[in-house]
Amino acid sequence: MKKTETPQRFDGFGDPRLAFFRKLKKENTRELFLAHKEAYEAHYVAPMTALLAEASAALDRAYPDCDLAAPKVFRLNRDVRFSADKSPYKTHAAGVILARSGRAVMEAPAALYVHLEPGDCMVAAGFYMMPKEALARYREALLDDARGPAVAALVKKLEKKGCAVGAGETLKKAPRGVADDHPRLDLLKKKGLIASIPLDAAELGSRKVLDRIVAFGKDTAPLVRWLVHEASRLSAFLAPGVRIKAGRRPSAPWRTAIRSRPSASCRASCRRSSPGAA
């Protein structure tokens, strides 16, 4: 019988001052990384893995109508193939929990994104930069007076709680076809939608940072769930007329269908069994 490993408890990051990354910013070389590789894995990778695992478990009930993907800790290596900057390593540690199982990072909103960098420690949630199809659905929902006010109210509530609301890119002018006096123009200009708060560096060495991240994740869950249903690619995998209702966890067959695009025969079967089908 295969032995099941007990998940590691998060007790803080081993290097809360982020000394390794301060050194890496000054000397971004393979030699420096290899000299500190064991410390990097012990002080950052292992704690980040434990933090995300505990946070995911704590947030599960905040997502009753969609699955959280397995937590992912990002690799330190940079993709330098198309970059003028050939520095081999990132100068921050980061991890993410997507609000959709089985999708690429850029194709689904994040329930949590944790970023640790000297002078810039933060936690965020949402869609940093939406793919073209998701952006079109997002704007369509915002323009709909039956759906748009809901996300505007969620954003305003988060701002009142001290969250910064932004995006990976924001237009300077209204999108084509949108009036300059539209009541949700600020949101329509965004090509993504994220909420974030800074993390106190003084808390990185204890469980206090986990408590803060979980509280933030619960506050932002309604916004992320709205993005899952209105902007992500979820709608592309459901039969016509079928939606996962807020507050209700889909049955096992639907959760499986959400994870990967169904085959033609599966989609036909879903249509026959969907509400309102002949």
URMOSUL-V747445 format. One record per residue. N is the residue number from 1. SS is DSSP state (2 for helix, 1 for strand, 0 for the rest). PSI is psi in degrees with one decimal (none if undefined). OMEGA is omega in whole degrees, 0 to 359 (* if undefined). Layout:
# URMOSUL-V747445
n	ss	psi	omega
N	SS	PSI	OMEGA
N	SS	PSI	OMEGA
This chain:
# URMOSUL-V747445
n	ss	psi	omega
1	0	134.0	181
2	0	132.3	181
3	0	131.1	179
4	0	125.2	181
5	0	137.5	177
6	0	127.5	181
7	0	139.2	180
8	0	139.5	177
9	0	138.6	177
10	0	122.8	179
11	0	22.9	179
12	0	163.1	178
13	0	139.9	185
14	0	-18.9	180
15	0	71.5	185
16	0	-18.7	178
17	0	-4.7	178
18	0	39.6	183
19	2	-37.8	180
20	2	-44.8	182
21	2	-28.2	175
22	2	-40.1	177
23	2	-40.9	183
24	2	-32.4	177
25	2	-31.8	180
26	2	-33.4	183
27	0	81.9	184
28	0	81.0	183
29	0	157.5	178
30	2	-35.3	181
31	2	-44.2	180
32	2	-41.4	180
33	2	-46.3	181
34	2	-33.7	179
35	2	-22.5	182
36	0	14.1	186
37	2	-46.6	182
38	2	-41.4	179
39	2	-39.4	179
40	2	-46.5	181
41	2	-36.6	181
42	2	-38.2	187
43	2	-22.4	184
44	2	-53.8	186
45	2	-51.3	181
46	2	-46.6	178
47	2	-38.5	179
48	2	-40.5	177
49	2	-45.1	180
50	2	-41.5	180
51	2	-47.6	182
52	2	-35.6	179
53	2	-44.8	179
54	2	-40.7	179
55	2	-41.1	179
56	2	-45.0	179
57	2	-39.1	182
58	2	-26.4	184
59	2	-5.1	186
60	2	-43.4	182
61	2	-18.8	178
62	2	-7.9	179
63	0	68.3	184
64	0	-15.7	186
65	0	12.6	174
66	0	157.0	181
67	0	144.9	171
68	0	135.1	178
69	0	163.1	176
70	0	137.1	179
71	0	145.6	181
72	1	126.5	172
73	1	124.1	184
74	0	144.1	176
75	0	153.1	180
76	0	-24.9	182
77	1	137.2	176
78	0	149.9	171
79	0	105.1	186
80	0	10.0	185
81	0	-38.9	184
82	0	21.7	183
83	0	140.8	176
84	0	-26.5	177
85	0	112.3	183
86	0	16.4	176
87	0	129.2	188
88	0	-19.7	187
89	1	149.0	170
90	0	156.4	181
91	0	35.0	177
92	0	161.0	172
93	1	143.4	183
94	1	154.3	177
95	1	160.0	185
96	1	150.6	169
97	1	111.8	179
98	1	152.5	179
99	0	16.9	176
100	0	130.6	177
101	0	140.5	170
102	0	16.7	180
103	0	156.1	177
104	0	156.2	185
105	2	-38.5	183
106	2	-1.4	184
107	2	2.1	182
108	0	149.3	177
109	0	154.6	180
110	1	130.8	171
111	1	-33.4	176
112	1	140.4	169
113	1	120.5	182
114	1	130.1	186
115	1	122.7	179
116	1	113.8	181
117	0	140.6	179
118	0	120.7	181
119	0	-0.3	182
120	0	73.9	176
121	0	127.2	185
122	1	164.8	172
123	1	139.3	183
124	1	166.1	176
125	1	146.7	178
126	1	-157.3	182
127	1	105.3	183
128	0	-48.2	179
129	0	113.2	185
130	0	139.0	170
131	0	163.2	186
132	2	-47.1	183
133	2	-41.0	180
134	2	-40.1	180
135	2	-39.7	179
136	2	-42.3	179
137	2	-38.5	179
138	2	-47.4	181
139	2	-36.1	177
140	2	-42.2	180
141	2	-39.6	180
142	2	-35.0	181
143	2	-18.0	180
144	0	117.5	182
145	0	-11.2	177
146	0	-23.0	183
147	0	-34.4	185
148	2	-43.3	182
149	2	-25.5	182
150	2	-46.8	181
151	2	-33.8	177
152	2	-39.2	178
153	2	-38.4	178
154	2	-42.3	180
155	2	-44.2	180
156	2	-38.9	179
157	2	-41.1	179
158	2	-38.2	178
159	2	-37.1	178
160	2	-26.3	179
161	0	1.3	177
162	0	8.5	179
163	0	142.1	170
164	1	136.0	180
165	1	127.7	183
166	1	-158.1	181
167	0	165.1	177
168	0	-29.8	177
169	0	140.8	179
170	1	131.1	178
171	0	150.1	176
172	0	-28.8	180
173	0	170.0	179
174	0	144.6	175
175	0	156.8	181
176	0	130.0	177
177	0	-2.4	181
178	0	131.1	181
179	0	145.9	181
180	0	-17.4	181
181	0	19.5	179
182	0	136.4	184
183	0	-19.3	180
184	0	31.6	184
185	2	-41.0	181
186	2	-40.3	179
187	2	-35.4	181
188	2	-26.8	178
189	0	-23.0	185
190	1	140.6	176
191	0	10.4	175
192	0	-179.2	177
193	1	110.2	179
194	1	152.4	170
195	1	145.4	182
196	1	158.6	172
197	1	151.3	176
198	1	154.2	174
199	0	137.7	180
200	0	118.1	181
201	2	-27.6	180
202	2	-17.1	182
203	2	-4.9	185
204	0	-23.8	182
205	0	8.3	182
206	0	177.9	179
207	0	-6.4	179
208	2	-36.4	181
209	2	-33.9	177
210	2	-44.4	179
211	2	-42.0	180
212	2	-41.3	181
213	2	-42.2	179
214	2	-42.9	179
215	2	-41.8	177
216	2	-43.9	181
217	2	-36.7	178
218	2	-37.9	179
219	2	-38.3	185
220	2	-8.1	183
221	2	-42.3	179
222	2	-37.4	178
223	2	-44.5	181
224	2	-39.6	178
225	2	-38.2	176
226	2	-42.7	180
227	2	-38.1	178
228	2	-45.2	186
229	2	-30.6	186
230	2	-25.3	187
231	0	-26.7	183
232	0	-178.2	182
233	2	8.9	182
234	2	-44.8	185
235	2	-23.2	181
236	2	-15.9	184
237	2	3.2	181
238	0	148.5	177
239	0	154.5	180
240	0	133.8	177
241	0	-4.0	183
242	0	128.8	175
243	0	149.0	173
244	0	119.3	185
245	0	140.6	178
246	0	137.5	178
247	0	3.0	181
248	0	124.5	178
249	0	128.2	180
250	0	156.3	178
251	0	166.1	183
252	2	-43.6	180
253	2	-38.6	180
254	2	-36.7	179
255	2	-37.2	178
256	2	-41.9	181
257	2	-33.7	180
258	2	-34.9	186
259	2	-31.5	181
260	0	153.2	182
261	0	126.7	182
262	0	156.7	175
263	0	169.9	180
264	2	-42.1	181
265	2	-36.5	179
266	2	-43.1	180
267	2	-38.9	179
268	2	-41.0	179
269	2	-40.3	180
270	2	-40.1	180
271	2	-39.3	182
272	2	-32.5	185
273	2	-1.2	183
274	0	154.2	179
275	0	135.5	178
276	0	-3.1	180
277	0	147.5	181
278	0	none	*
